Amino acid sequence: MVKARKRAGRPPVPDAEPRKRVGRPSVAAADRRETIVRVLVTETEHAELQQAAATVAMSVSTWMRTLALESARQIAAKKAKQGHGSGS
């Protein structure tokens, strides 16, 4: 005998194989972004950011994160290089 599940407003459906999950796939824990950084800009600045991000087919968030991290890594590399050569 097949058990039927109740669904609100719909006829019962016999239990069968579990449904496949649809939608966005899970992100690995190491790649999951959890911290929010807020940046306040004027409407004009936001329009500029949107236009710049659109030229490289990115969202404003992704574009800003990419540029900020590139800059931070360049600064860190310069500091490491300077510190390494000064005998510190």
C-alpha distances in whole Angstrom, upper triangle without the diagonal:
4,7,10,13,16,19,22,23,20,17,14,13,10,10,12,15,18,20,24,27,29,33,35,35,36,39,41,42,45,45,44,47,47,50,52,55,57,60,61,63,65,63,66,65,61,62,64,61,58,61,62,58,57,60,58,54,53,52,55,53,53,56,58,56,57,61,61,59,62,65,64,63,67,68,67,68,72,72,71,73,76,75,75,79,80,80,78
4,6,10,13,16,19,20,17,14,11,10,6,7,9,12,15,17,20,23,25,29,32,31,32,36,37,39,42,42,41,43,43,47,48,52,53,56,58,59,61,59,62,61,57,58,60,57,55,57,58,54,53,56,54,51,50,49,51,50,49,53,54,52,53,57,57,56,58,61,60,60,63,65,64,65,68,69,68,70,73,72,72,76,77,77,75
4,7,10,13,16,18,15,13,9,8,6,6,9,13,14,16,20,22,24,28,31,30,31,35,36,37,41,41,39,41,41,45,46,50,51,54,55,57,59,57,60,59,55,56,58,56,53,56,56,53,52,55,53,50,48,47,50,48,48,51,53,51,52,56,56,54,57,60,59,59,62,63,62,63,67,67,66,69,71,71,71,74,76,76,73
4,6,9,13,14,12,9,5,5,4,6,10,13,14,15,19,21,23,26,29,29,30,34,36,37,40,40,38,40,40,43,44,48,49,52,53,55,56,55,57,57,53,54,56,53,51,53,54,51,50,53,51,47,46,45,48,46,46,49,51,49,50,54,54,53,56,58,57,58,61,62,61,63,66,66,66,68,71,70,70,74,75,75,73
4,6,10,12,10,9,5,6,6,7,10,13,12,13,17,18,20,23,26,27,27,31,33,34,38,37,35,37,37,40,41,44,45,48,49,51,53,51,54,53,50,50,53,50,48,50,51,48,47,50,48,45,43,42,44,43,43,46,48,46,47,51,51,50,53,55,54,55,58,59,58,60,63,63,63,65,68,67,68,71,72,73,70
4,7,9,8,7,5,7,9,10,13,16,15,16,19,20,21,24,27,28,29,32,34,35,39,38,36,37,37,40,40,44,44,47,48,50,51,50,53,52,49,49,52,49,47,50,51,47,47,50,48,45,43,42,44,42,43,46,47,46,48,51,51,50,53,56,55,55,58,60,59,61,64,64,63,66,69,68,69,72,73,74,71
4,6,5,7,6,8,11,12,14,16,15,15,18,18,19,21,25,26,27,30,33,34,37,36,34,35,35,38,38,41,42,45,46,47,48,46,49,49,45,46,49,46,44,46,48,44,43,47,45,42,41,39,41,39,40,43,45,43,45,48,49,48,51,53,52,53,56,58,57,59,62,62,62,64,67,66,67,70,72,72,69
4,6,8,9,11,15,16,18,20,19,18,21,20,21,23,26,28,28,32,35,35,39,38,35,36,35,38,38,41,41,44,45,46,47,45,48,48,44,45,48,46,43,46,47,44,43,47,46,42,41,39,41,39,40,44,45,44,46,49,49,49,51,53,53,54,57,58,57,59,62,62,62,65,67,67,68,71,72,73,70
4,7,9,12,15,17,20,22,21,20,22,22,23,24,28,30,31,34,37,38,42,40,38,38,38,41,40,43,43,46,46,47,48,46,49,49,45,46,49,47,44,47,48,45,44,47,47,43,42,40,42,41,42,45,46,46,47,50,51,51,53,55,55,56,59,60,60,62,64,65,65,68,70,69,70,73,75,76,73
4,6,9,12,14,17,19,18,17,20,21,21,23,27,28,30,34,36,38,41,40,37,39,38,41,41,44,44,47,47,49,49,47,50,50,46,47,49,47,44,47,49,45,44,47,46,43,42,40,42,41,42,45,47,46,47,51,51,51,53,55,55,56,59,60,60,61,64,65,65,67,70,70,70,73,75,75,73
4,6,10,13,15,18,18,17,21,22,23,25,29,30,32,35,38,39,43,42,39,41,41,44,44,47,47,50,51,52,53,51,54,53,50,50,53,51,48,50,52,48,47,50,49,45,44,43,45,44,45,48,49,48,50,53,54,53,56,58,58,58,61,63,62,64,67,67,67,70,72,72,72,75,77,78,75
4,7,9,12,15,15,16,19,21,22,25,28,29,30,34,36,38,41,40,38,40,40,43,43,47,47,50,51,53,54,52,55,54,50,51,54,51,48,51,52,49,48,51,49,46,45,43,46,44,45,48,49,48,50,53,53,53,55,58,57,57,61,62,61,63,66,66,66,68,71,71,71,74,76,76,74
4,6,9,12,12,12,16,18,19,22,26,27,28,32,34,36,39,38,36,38,38,42,42,46,46,49,50,52,53,51,54,53,50,50,52,50,47,49,50,47,46,49,47,44,43,41,44,43,43,46,48,46,48,51,51,51,53,56,55,55,58,60,59,61,64,64,64,66,69,69,69,72,74,74,72
4,6,10,11,12,16,19,20,24,27,27,29,32,34,36,39,39,37,39,40,43,44,47,48,51,53,54,56,54,56,56,52,52,55,52,49,52,52,49,48,51,49,45,44,43,46,45,44,48,49,48,49,52,53,52,54,57,56,56,59,61,60,61,65,65,64,67,69,69,69,72,74,74,72
4,7,8,10,14,16,19,22,25,25,26,30,31,33,36,36,34,37,37,41,42,45,46,49,51,53,54,53,55,54,51,51,53,51,48,50,51,47,47,49,47,44,43,42,45,43,42,46,47,46,47,50,51,49,52,54,54,53,57,58,57,58,62,62,61,64,67,66,66,69,71,71,69
4,6,8,12,15,17,21,24,23,24,28,30,31,35,34,33,36,36,40,41,45,46,49,51,52,54,52,55,54,50,51,52,49,47,49,50,46,45,48,46,42,41,41,43,42,41,44,46,44,45,49,49,48,50,53,52,52,55,57,56,57,60,61,60,62,65,65,64,68,70,70,68
4,6,9,12,15,18,21,20,21,25,26,28,32,31,30,33,34,38,39,42,44,47,49,50,52,51,53,52,48,49,50,47,45,47,47,43,43,45,43,40,39,38,41,39,38,42,44,42,42,46,46,45,47,50,49,49,52,54,53,53,57,57,56,59,62,61,61,64,66,66,64
4,6,9,12,16,18,17,18,22,23,25,28,28,27,30,30,34,35,39,40,43,45,47,49,47,50,48,45,46,47,44,42,44,44,41,40,43,40,37,36,35,38,36,35,39,40,38,39,43,43,42,44,47,46,46,49,51,50,51,54,54,53,56,59,58,58,61,63,63,61
4,6,9,12,15,15,17,20,22,24,28,27,25,28,29,32,33,37,38,41,43,44,46,44,47,45,42,42,44,41,39,41,41,38,37,39,37,34,33,32,35,33,33,36,38,36,37,40,41,40,42,45,44,44,47,49,48,49,52,53,52,54,57,57,57,60,62,62,60
4,6,10,12,12,14,17,19,22,25,24,23,25,27,30,31,35,36,39,41,42,44,42,44,43,39,40,41,38,36,38,38,35,34,36,34,31,30,29,32,31,30,33,35,33,34,37,38,37,38,42,41,41,44,46,45,46,49,50,49,51,54,54,54,57,59,59,57
4,7,9,9,11,14,17,19,22,21,19,22,23,27,28,31,32,35,37,38,40,39,41,40,36,37,38,35,33,35,35,32,31,34,31,28,27,26,29,27,26,30,32,30,31,34,35,33,35,39,38,38,41,43,42,43,46,47,46,49,51,51,51,54,56,57,55
4,7,8,11,14,17,20,22,21,19,21,23,26,26,30,31,33,35,36,38,36,38,37,33,34,35,32,30,32,33,29,28,31,29,25,24,23,26,25,24,27,30,28,29,32,33,32,34,37,37,37,40,42,41,42,45,46,46,48,50,51,51,54,56,56,54
4,6,9,12,16,18,20,18,17,18,20,23,23,26,27,29,31,32,34,33,34,33,30,30,32,29,26,29,29,25,25,27,25,22,21,20,23,21,21,24,26,24,25,29,30,29,31,34,34,34,36,38,38,39,42,43,43,45,48,48,48,51,53,54,52
4,7,9,12,15,17,14,13,15,17,20,20,23,25,27,29,30,32,31,33,31,28,28,30,26,24,27,27,23,23,25,23,20,18,17,20,19,17,21,23,21,22,25,26,25,27,30,30,30,33,35,34,35,38,39,39,41,44,44,44,47,49,50,48
4,7,10,12,15,13,12,15,17,20,21,24,26,28,31,32,34,34,35,33,30,31,32,28,27,29,28,25,25,27,24,21,20,19,22,20,19,22,24,22,22,26,26,25,27,30,30,29,32,34,33,34,38,38,38,40,43,43,43,46,48,48,47
4,7,9,12,10,9,12,14,18,19,22,25,27,30,32,34,34,35,33,30,32,32,29,27,30,29,25,26,28,25,23,21,20,22,20,18,22,23,21,22,25,25,24,26,29,28,28,31,33,32,33,36,37,36,38,41,41,41,44,46,46,44
4,6,8,6,6,9,12,15,17,20,22,25,28,30,33,32,34,31,28,30,30,27,26,28,27,23,25,27,24,22,19,18,21,18,16,20,21,18,18,22,22,20,22,25,24,24,27,29,28,29,32,33,32,34,37,37,37,40,42,42,40
4,5,5,6,10,12,16,18,21,24,26,30,32,35,35,36,33,31,33,33,29,28,31,29,26,27,29,26,24,21,21,23,20,18,21,22,19,19,23,23,20,22,25,24,23,26,28,26,27,31,31,30,33,35,35,35,38,40,40,38
4,5,5,9,10,13,16,19,22,25,29,31,34,35,36,33,31,33,33,29,29,32,30,27,29,30,27,26,23,22,23,20,19,22,22,19,20,23,22,20,22,25,23,22,26,27,25,27,30,30,29,32,34,33,34,37,39,39,36
4,6,8,11,13,16,18,22,24,28,30,33,34,35,32,30,32,32,28,28,31,29,25,28,29,26,25,22,22,23,19,17,20,20,17,17,21,20,17,19,22,20,19,22,24,22,23,27,26,25,28,31,30,30,33,35,35,33
4,6,10,12,14,17,20,22,26,27,31,31,32,29,27,29,29,25,25,27,25,22,24,25,22,21,18,18,19,16,14,17,17,14,14,18,17,15,17,20,19,18,21,23,21,23,26,26,26,28,31,30,31,34,36,36,34
4,6,9,12,15,18,20,24,26,29,29,31,28,26,28,28,24,24,27,25,22,24,26,23,22,18,17,18,15,14,17,17,14,15,19,18,16,19,21,20,20,23,25,23,25,28,28,28,30,33,32,33,36,38,38,36
4,6,8,11,14,17,20,22,26,26,28,25,22,25,25,21,21,24,23,20,22,24,22,20,17,15,16,12,12,15,14,11,13,16,15,14,17,19,18,18,22,22,22,24,27,27,27,29,31,31,32,35,36,37,35
4,7,10,13,16,19,22,25,26,28,25,23,26,26,23,23,26,25,22,24,27,25,23,20,18,17,14,14,17,16,13,16,19,17,16,20,21,19,20,24,24,23,25,28,28,28,31,33,32,33,37,37,38,35
4,7,10,13,16,19,23,24,26,23,21,24,24,21,22,25,24,21,24,26,24,23,20,17,16,13,14,17,15,12,15,17,15,14,18,19,17,19,22,22,21,24,26,26,26,29,31,30,32,35,35,36,33
4,6,10,13,16,19,20,22,20,18,21,21,18,19,22,21,19,22,24,23,22,18,15,14,11,13,15,13,11,15,16,14,14,18,19,17,19,22,22,22,25,27,26,28,30,32,31,33,36,37,38,35
4,7,10,13,17,18,20,17,16,19,19,16,17,21,20,18,21,23,22,21,18,15,13,10,12,14,11,10,13,14,11,13,16,16,15,18,20,20,20,23,25,24,26,28,29,29,31,34,34,36,33
4,7,10,13,15,17,14,13,17,17,14,16,19,19,17,20,23,22,22,18,15,12,10,13,14,11,12,15,15,13,15,18,18,17,20,22,22,23,26,27,27,28,31,32,32,34,37,37,39,36
4,6,10,12,14,11,10,14,14,12,14,17,16,16,19,21,21,21,18,15,11,10,13,13,10,11,15,14,12,15,18,17,17,20,21,21,22,25,26,26,28,30,31,31,34,36,36,38,36
4,7,10,12,9,9,13,13,12,14,17,17,17,19,22,22,22,19,16,13,13,16,16,13,15,18,17,15,18,21,20,20,23,24,24,25,28,29,29,31,33,33,34,37,39,39,41,39
4,7,8,6,6,10,10,10,12,14,15,15,17,20,21,21,18,16,12,13,16,15,13,15,18,17,16,19,21,20,21,24,25,24,26,29,29,30,32,34,34,35,38,39,40,42,40
4,5,5,6,9,10,10,12,14,15,16,18,20,22,22,20,17,14,16,19,18,15,19,21,19,19,23,24,23,24,27,28,27,30,32,32,33,35,37,37,38,41,42,43,45,43
4,5,5,6,9,10,10,12,14,15,16,19,21,20,19,16,13,15,19,17,16,19,21,20,20,24,25,24,26,29,29,29,32,34,34,35,38,39,39,41,43,45,45,48,46
4,5,5,6,9,10,11,13,14,15,17,19,20,19,17,14,16,19,17,16,20,21,20,20,24,24,23,25,28,28,28,31,33,33,34,37,38,38,40,42,44,44,47,45
4,5,5,6,9,10,11,12,14,16,17,18,17,15,11,14,16,14,13,16,18,16,16,20,21,20,22,25,25,25,27,29,29,30,33,34,35,36,39,40,40,43,41
4,5,5,6,9,10,10,12,14,16,16,14,12,9,11,14,12,11,15,17,16,16,19,21,20,22,25,25,26,28,30,30,31,34,35,36,37,40,41,42,44,42
4,5,5,6,9,10,10,13,15,15,14,12,10,13,15,13,13,17,18,17,18,22,22,22,24,27,27,28,30,32,32,34,36,37,38,40,42,43,44,47,45
4,5,5,6,9,10,11,13,14,13,12,10,13,15,12,12,16,16,15,16,20,20,19,22,24,24,25,28,29,29,31,33,34,35,37,39,40,41,44,42
4,5,5,6,8,10,11,12,11,9,6,9,11,9,8,12,13,12,13,16,17,17,19,21,22,23,25,27,27,29,31,32,33,35,36,38,39,42,40
4,6,5,6,9,10,10,9,7,6,9,11,9,10,13,14,14,16,18,19,19,22,24,24,25,28,29,30,32,34,35,36,38,39,41,42,45,43
4,6,5,6,9,10,10,10,9,13,13,11,12,16,16,15,17,20,20,20,23,25,25,26,29,30,30,32,34,35,36,38,40,41,43,45,44
4,5,5,7,9,9,10,8,12,12,8,10,13,13,11,14,17,16,17,20,21,21,23,25,26,27,29,31,31,33,35,36,37,39,42,40
4,5,6,6,5,6,5,9,8,6,8,11,10,10,13,15,15,16,19,20,21,23,25,26,27,29,30,31,33,35,36,37,39,41,40
4,5,5,6,7,8,11,11,9,12,14,14,14,17,19,19,20,23,24,24,26,28,29,30,32,34,35,36,38,39,41,43,45,44
4,6,8,10,11,14,13,10,13,16,14,14,17,19,18,19,22,23,23,25,28,28,29,31,33,33,35,37,38,39,41,44,43
4,6,9,10,13,10,8,12,13,11,12,15,17,16,18,20,21,21,24,25,26,27,29,31,31,33,35,36,37,39,42,41
4,7,9,12,10,9,13,14,13,14,17,18,18,20,22,23,23,26,28,28,30,32,33,34,36,38,38,40,42,44,43
4,6,8,6,6,9,11,10,12,14,15,15,18,20,20,21,24,25,26,28,30,31,32,34,35,36,38,40,42,41
4,5,5,6,8,10,11,12,14,15,17,18,20,21,23,24,26,27,29,30,32,33,35,36,37,39,41,43,41
4,6,5,6,8,10,11,12,14,15,16,18,20,21,22,24,26,27,28,30,32,33,34,36,38,39,41,39
4,5,5,6,9,10,11,12,14,15,16,18,20,21,22,24,26,27,28,30,32,33,34,36,38,39,37
4,6,5,6,9,10,11,12,14,15,16,18,20,21,22,24,26,27,28,30,31,32,35,36,38,36
4,6,5,6,9,10,11,12,14,16,17,18,20,21,23,24,26,27,29,30,32,33,35,37,36
4,5,5,6,8,10,11,12,14,15,16,18,20,21,22,24,26,27,28,30,32,33,35,33
4,6,5,6,8,10,10,12,14,15,16,18,20,21,22,24,26,27,28,30,32,33,32
4,6,5,6,9,10,11,12,14,15,16,18,20,21,22,24,26,27,29,31,32,31
4,6,5,6,9,10,11,12,14,15,17,18,20,21,23,24,26,27,29,31,30
4,6,5,6,9,10,11,12,14,15,17,18,20,21,22,24,26,27,29,28
4,5,5,6,8,10,10,12,14,15,16,18,20,21,22,24,26,28,26
4,6,5,6,9,10,11,12,14,15,16,18,20,21,23,25,27,25
4,5,5,6,9,10,11,12,14,15,17,18,20,21,23,25,24
4,5,5,6,9,10,11,12,14,15,16,18,20,21,23,21
4,5,5,6,9,10,10,12,14,15,16,18,20,22,20
4,5,5,6,9,10,10,12,14,15,17,19,21,20
4,5,5,6,9,10,11,12,14,16,17,19,18
4,5,5,6,9,10,10,12,14,16,17,16
4,5,5,6,9,10,10,12,14,16,15
4,5,5,6,8,10,11,12,15,14
4,5,5,6,8,10,11,13,12
4,6,5,6,9,10,11,10
4,6,5,6,9,11,11
4,5,5,6,9,9
4,6,5,7,6
4,6,6,7
4,6,8
4,6
4
